[in-house]
Amino acid sequence: YHQIFISYAHEDSNAANRLFRDLKEFEKEFKLKFWLDKERLLPGQSCAEVIQNVIKESKYFILLLSKNAIEKNTYVQEELRFPLEKADQQQAEIYIIPIRLDNCEISESIKKLHVVDLFPDWKYGFEKNENPLVSKRYHINETNHNKQNTRDHNKFI
């Protein structure tokens, strides 16, 4: 399973929970595991330490952007440091998936990435952008994709 960390400002926890629920239905089909602190942290765990480890182990990093996340000094900026470094190293691969919840300004480091807008209409934004995590078009589920290619290739041998 590919683990996907969801980063958000705590003021946006309702939107983060909604996205988590919307994406969770795709976990089995695409062999993904979405990680949201409110859903995955266990009682007594060290939040900062666990979150840092989960970010490092995650295949993808969903960054929920909003005026709350950008204008306030939040954990989002702290959580974003490592993913930005990792994204620079992986240049051609998708790693950070920025999703805007409102019409917020985006930093230069994120502007170079395609941003999904879930406003003003959440459902339209979610479906229109064919979220790369749950879209067969992007072949994010590399294991199944490679197995399918091998089977298809073997049909012609």
GIBEL-V165059 format. One record per pair of residues at least 24 apart in sequence whose C-alpha atoms are under 8 Angstrom apart, sorted by the first residue. I is the first residue (numbers start at 0). J is the second residue. D is the distance in whole Angstrom. If there is no record, write none. Layout:
I/J/D, I/J/D
This chain:
0/30/5, 0/31/5, 0/32/6, 1/30/6, 1/31/5, 1/32/6, 1/57/7, 1/58/6, 1/59/8, 2/31/6, 2/32/5, 2/33/6, 2/34/7, 2/56/7, 2/57/5, 2/58/6, 2/59/7, 3/31/7, 3/32/6, 3/33/5, 3/34/6, 3/57/5, 3/58/6, 3/59/5, 3/60/6, 3/61/7, 4/33/6, 4/34/5, 4/35/6, 4/53/7, 4/54/6, 4/57/6, 4/59/6, 4/60/5, 4/61/6, 5/33/7, 5/34/6, 5/35/5, 5/60/6, 5/61/5, 5/62/6, 5/63/7, 6/35/8, 6/60/7, 6/61/6, 6/62/5, 6/63/6, 6/75/6, 6/78/7, 7/62/7, 7/63/5, 7/64/7, 7/68/7, 7/74/8, 7/75/6, 8/63/8, 8/67/6, 8/68/5, 8/73/6, 8/74/7, 8/75/6, 10/67/7, 11/65/8, 11/67/7, 14/100/8, 15/63/8, 22/133/8, 25/133/7, 29/133/7, 29/139/8, 29/140/6, 30/140/7, 51/78/7, 54/78/8, 54/81/8, 54/82/7, 55/81/8, 55/82/8, 58/94/7, 59/93/7, 59/94/5, 59/95/6, 59/96/7, 60/94/6, 60/95/5, 60/96/6, 61/95/6, 61/96/5, 61/97/6, 61/98/7, 62/95/7, 62/96/6, 62/97/5, 62/98/6, 63/97/6, 63/98/5, 63/99/6, 63/100/7, 64/97/7, 64/98/6, 64/99/5, 64/100/6, 64/101/8, 64/103/7, 64/105/8, 65/99/6, 65/100/5, 65/101/5, 65/102/7, 65/103/5, 66/101/7, 66/102/8, 66/103/5, 66/104/8, 69/103/8, 69/104/8, 69/105/8, 83/108/8
